[in-house]
Amino acid sequence: MVNQNYEPSPKEEGILDLLKEGREVGEPWGYITPAYIREQLEIDEGNESFHLRQLASAGWIEKVARGFYRFVEDPRED
């Protein structure tokens, strides 16, 4: 269940933006790895895991496999 009251931090907003890349132009989207997050957002190793856990706890993303996450829902979208 998605926590509609959760307010993502600026770094978590960046992660959500990365997850949504390509969706407007019909490219594959919605999956991400911690390494890609560190590379794109210049986050120190380990810190991306904290943000991923927060988003997963809120139900906005889910862990598919070790080191692989999937976008679930952003309740702020129509």
C-alpha positions as CSV (number, residue, x, y, z in Angstrom):
1,M,0.0,0.0,0.0
2,V,1.3,3.4,-0.9
3,N,1.7,6.0,1.8
4,Q,0.1,9.1,0.2
5,N,1.2,11.4,3.0
6,Y,4.9,10.6,2.6
7,E,7.0,13.6,1.5
8,P,10.2,12.6,-0.4
9,S,13.4,14.4,0.4
10,P,15.2,16.3,-2.4
11,K,17.5,13.2,-3.0
12,E,14.5,10.9,-3.1
13,E,12.8,13.3,-5.6
14,G,15.9,12.8,-7.7
15,I,15.6,9.1,-7.5
16,L,12.0,9.3,-8.5
17,D,12.9,11.5,-11.5
18,L,15.5,8.9,-12.6
19,L,12.9,6.1,-12.3
20,K,10.5,8.0,-14.5
21,E,13.1,8.9,-17.2
22,G,12.0,7.7,-20.6
23,R,8.3,7.2,-19.8
24,E,7.1,10.3,-21.7
25,V,8.8,9.2,-24.9
26,G,8.0,5.5,-24.8
27,E,11.4,4.3,-23.7
28,P,11.9,1.6,-21.1
29,W,11.6,3.1,-17.6
30,G,10.8,2.3,-14.0
31,Y,13.8,0.3,-12.9
32,I,17.0,1.4,-11.3
33,T,20.2,0.2,-9.5
34,P,22.0,1.9,-6.6
35,A,25.1,2.3,-8.8
36,Y,23.2,4.3,-11.4
37,I,21.7,6.5,-8.6
38,R,25.2,7.2,-7.2
39,E,26.5,8.0,-10.7
40,Q,23.7,10.3,-11.7
41,L,23.0,12.1,-8.4
42,E,26.5,12.1,-7.0
43,I,25.4,10.5,-3.8
44,D,28.0,8.8,-1.5
45,E,28.0,5.0,-1.5
46,G,25.5,3.8,1.2
47,N,23.4,6.9,1.2
48,E,21.4,5.9,-1.8
49,S,20.4,2.7,0.2
50,F,18.9,4.9,2.9
51,H,16.8,6.8,0.4
52,L,15.7,3.6,-1.4
53,R,14.6,2.1,1.9
54,Q,12.6,5.2,2.7
55,L,10.8,5.1,-0.7
56,A,10.2,1.4,-0.4
57,S,8.8,1.7,3.1
58,A,6.4,4.4,1.8
59,G,5.4,1.9,-1.0
60,W,6.5,4.2,-3.8
61,I,9.1,1.7,-5.1
62,E,9.8,-1.9,-4.4
63,K,12.9,-4.0,-4.3
64,V,12.7,-6.6,-7.1
65,A,16.1,-8.3,-6.4
66,R,19.3,-7.5,-4.7
67,G,20.4,-4.1,-6.1
68,F,17.4,-3.7,-8.4
69,Y,14.4,-1.5,-7.7
70,R,11.1,-0.9,-9.5
71,F,8.8,2.2,-9.5
72,V,5.4,1.4,-8.1
73,E,3.4,4.6,-7.8
74,D,3.8,8.3,-7.1
75,P,0.5,9.3,-5.4
76,R,1.0,12.9,-6.3
77,E,0.4,12.1,-10.0
78,D,-3.1,12.2,-11.5
